[in-house]
Amino acid sequence: MKTKILMPLVLALLLGACGEKAGEEPAAAAPQTKSPAAAPAVAALPRTPAPEGARVFFVSPADGATVSNPVRIVFGIEGMSVAPAGDDTPHSGHHHVIIDADLPDLGMPIPATENYVHFGDGRTETELTLDPGKHTLQMLLGDHMHIPHDPPLTSGKITIFVE
């Protein structure tokens, strides 16, 4: 019963994490509750287990590198495979790059903003254009629903300098 009640809200959160907008119909279908206790249930979204020893890392650029635009970023992964968003193949996920920000709430879908860039298509490298200056980058693997694994797979935070 709780699953049916939470599904419209979870759908809206997931679509928001993908940078898509939820249609009015699912939002209108969300049940009205009189108890504020219903809200914390959203924080308990199921998290996909990560295998022991799995990790994500930057192949390039290196920490402390001076680079020029477009910045070529190559993602590394060990102990898991890369699969597009929506594909719930066991021991898989897709990359997200966090730019100049801290890790998001690890119990919720990863936000989609200029600081949290999604690669839900399953790519393992990209080119980004960043303003000149100092930037921090960190990787976070998301499961098929953009939710970090348990335990979360994050890279170390690196600093780059864009000319």
Order of alpha helices (4+ residues) and beta strands (2+ residues): alpha-alpha-beta-beta-beta-beta-beta-beta-beta-beta-beta
